[in-house]
């Protein structure tokens, strides 16, 4: 797929939804800075790897939350409007990237 079907969600995110995702991403950003500091301080490799694993897990959870919202709003709206096949294909292409 060269281009996404939409630039914005069909149902705009609420202020609370946006803030929840932003808060999670800020927490992850802090964790990344923490790992940078650990490397600078020449900390034990296993401790660094544990923190990297925690960040990967946190990012996956953000991705799952965004995916869930996408399915509940964008995909279901597209199905109701007769655009389900294209929207599901688009989602599947993106989900394949998660399994890499």
C-alpha atoms as a printed R data frame, in Angstrom:
    type eleno elety resid chain resno       x      y      z
1   ATOM     1    CA   UNK     A     1   0.000  0.000  0.000
2   ATOM     2    CA   UNK     A     2   1.538  3.274 -1.107
3   ATOM     3    CA   UNK     A     3  -0.804  5.556  0.776
4   ATOM     4    CA   UNK     A     4  -3.182  5.311  3.705
5   ATOM     5    CA   UNK     A     5  -6.912  5.588  3.131
6   ATOM     6    CA   UNK     A     6  -7.347  8.509  5.555
7   ATOM     7    CA   UNK     A     7  -5.190 11.181  7.143
8   ATOM     8    CA   UNK     A     8  -7.310 11.500 10.295
9   ATOM     9    CA   UNK     A     9  -9.527  9.115 12.274
10  ATOM    10    CA   UNK     A    10 -13.157  9.034 11.185
11  ATOM    11    CA   UNK     A    11 -14.147  9.692 14.800
12  ATOM    12    CA   UNK     A    12 -11.797 12.229 16.391
13  ATOM    13    CA   UNK     A    13 -10.070 11.117 19.585
14  ATOM    14    CA   UNK     A    14 -11.433 12.603 22.771
15  ATOM    15    CA   UNK     A    15  -9.252 14.841 24.890
16  ATOM    16    CA   UNK     A    16  -8.925 12.018 27.450
17  ATOM    17    CA   UNK     A    17  -7.949  9.478 24.778
18  ATOM    18    CA   UNK     A    18  -5.261 11.787 23.424
19  ATOM    19    CA   UNK     A    19  -3.942 12.538 26.894
20  ATOM    20    CA   UNK     A    20  -3.757  8.857 27.854
21  ATOM    21    CA   UNK     A    21  -1.640  8.031 24.786
22  ATOM    22    CA   UNK     A    22   0.525 11.128 25.236
23  ATOM    23    CA   UNK     A    23   1.125 10.256 28.901
24  ATOM    24    CA   UNK     A    24   2.195  6.726 27.981
25  ATOM    25    CA   UNK     A    25   4.556  8.048 25.304
26  ATOM    26    CA   UNK     A    26   6.081 10.577 27.704
27  ATOM    27    CA   UNK     A    27   6.686  7.776 30.202
28  ATOM    28    CA   UNK     A    28   8.421  5.772 27.461
29  ATOM    29    CA   UNK     A    29  10.464  8.820 26.516
30  ATOM    30    CA   UNK     A    30  11.637  9.049 30.127
31  ATOM    31    CA   UNK     A    31  12.581  5.370 30.073
32  ATOM    32    CA   UNK     A    32  14.660  5.910 26.929
33  ATOM    33    CA   UNK     A    33  16.484  8.793 28.599
34  ATOM    34    CA   UNK     A    34  17.096  6.505 31.558
35  ATOM    35    CA   UNK     A    35  18.711  3.917 29.307
36  ATOM    36    CA   UNK     A    36  20.896  6.595 27.739
37  ATOM    37    CA   UNK     A    37  22.077  7.528 31.219
38  ATOM    38    CA   UNK     A    38  22.699  3.875 32.060
39  ATOM    39    CA   UNK     A    39  24.927  3.551 28.981
40  ATOM    40    CA   UNK     A    40  26.757  6.766 29.863
41  ATOM    41    CA   UNK     A    41  27.344  5.395 33.367
42  ATOM    42    CA   UNK     A    42  28.554  2.093 31.909
43  ATOM    43    CA   UNK     A    43  25.893  0.104 33.770
44  ATOM    44    CA   UNK     A    44  25.630 -3.681 33.654
45  ATOM    45    CA   UNK     A    45  24.457 -4.935 30.245
46  ATOM    46    CA   UNK     A    46  21.683 -7.122 31.632
47  ATOM    47    CA   UNK     A    47  20.182 -4.148 33.503
48  ATOM    48    CA   UNK     A    48  20.148 -2.182 30.245
49  ATOM    49    CA   UNK     A    49  18.580 -5.091 28.368
50  ATOM    50    CA   UNK     A    50  15.827 -5.407 30.984
51  ATOM    51    CA   UNK     A    51  14.989 -1.728 30.514
52  ATOM    52    CA   UNK     A    52  14.996 -2.087 26.719
53  ATOM    53    CA   UNK     A    53  12.561 -4.985 27.066
54  ATOM    54    CA   UNK     A    54  10.301 -2.846 29.274
55  ATOM    55    CA   UNK     A    55  10.266 -0.091 26.645
56  ATOM    56    CA   UNK     A    56   9.441 -2.542 23.873
57  ATOM    57    CA   UNK     A    57   6.554 -3.877 25.926
58  ATOM    58    CA   UNK     A    58   5.293 -0.376 26.696
59  ATOM    59    CA   UNK     A    59   5.410  0.597 23.012
60  ATOM    60    CA   UNK     A    60   3.523 -2.564 22.053
61  ATOM    61    CA   UNK     A    61   0.839 -1.693 24.599
62  ATOM    62    CA   UNK     A    62   0.482  1.798 23.118
63  ATOM    63    CA   UNK     A    63   0.201  0.187 19.701
64  ATOM    64    CA   UNK     A    64  -2.466 -2.217 20.919
65  ATOM    65    CA   UNK     A    65  -4.462  0.645 22.447
66  ATOM    66    CA   UNK     A    66  -4.301  2.632 19.198
67  ATOM    67    CA   UNK     A    67  -5.204 -0.497 17.214
68  ATOM    68    CA   UNK     A    68  -8.186 -1.235 19.447
69  ATOM    69    CA   UNK     A    69  -9.502  2.283 19.010
70  ATOM    70    CA   UNK     A    70  -8.916  2.093 15.257
71  ATOM    71    CA   UNK     A    71 -10.925 -1.130 15.012
72  ATOM    72    CA   UNK     A    72 -13.756  0.153 17.214
73  ATOM    73    CA   UNK     A    73 -14.121  3.417 15.314
74  ATOM    74    CA   UNK     A    74 -12.365  3.684 11.948
75  ATOM    75    CA   UNK     A    75 -12.719  0.085 10.796
76  ATOM    76    CA   UNK     A    76 -16.287 -0.373 12.031
77  ATOM    77    CA   UNK     A    77 -17.287  2.953 10.407
78  ATOM    78    CA   UNK     A    78 -15.684  1.846  7.139
79  ATOM    79    CA   UNK     A    79 -17.523 -1.485  7.228
80  ATOM    80    CA   UNK     A    80 -20.835  0.327  7.729
81  ATOM    81    CA   UNK     A    81 -20.013  2.604  4.768
82  ATOM    82    CA   UNK     A    82 -19.082 -0.281  2.479
83  ATOM    83    CA   UNK     A    83 -15.319  0.402  2.618
84  ATOM    84    CA   UNK     A    84 -14.518 -2.460  4.987
85  ATOM    85    CA   UNK     A    85 -12.402 -4.542  2.628
86  ATOM    86    CA   UNK     A    86  -9.944 -1.722  1.895
87  ATOM    87    CA   UNK     A    87  -9.745 -0.622  5.520
88  ATOM    88    CA   UNK     A    88  -9.158 -4.154  6.786
89  ATOM    89    CA   UNK     A    89  -6.441 -4.682  4.159
90  ATOM    90    CA   UNK     A    90  -4.793 -1.450  5.285
91  ATOM    91    CA   UNK     A    91  -4.924 -2.534  8.930
92  ATOM    92    CA   UNK     A    92  -3.515 -5.980  8.148
93  ATOM    93    CA   UNK     A    93  -0.539 -4.440  6.334
94  ATOM    94    CA   UNK     A    94   0.251 -2.325  9.388
95  ATOM    95    CA   UNK     A    95  -0.248 -5.245 11.803
96  ATOM    96    CA   UNK     A    96   2.248 -7.323  9.823
97  ATOM    97    CA   UNK     A    97   4.882 -4.756 10.803
98  ATOM    98    CA   UNK     A    98   4.155 -5.437 14.485
99  ATOM    99    CA   UNK     A    99   5.180 -9.069 14.096
100 ATOM   100    CA   UNK     A   100   8.621 -8.255 12.665
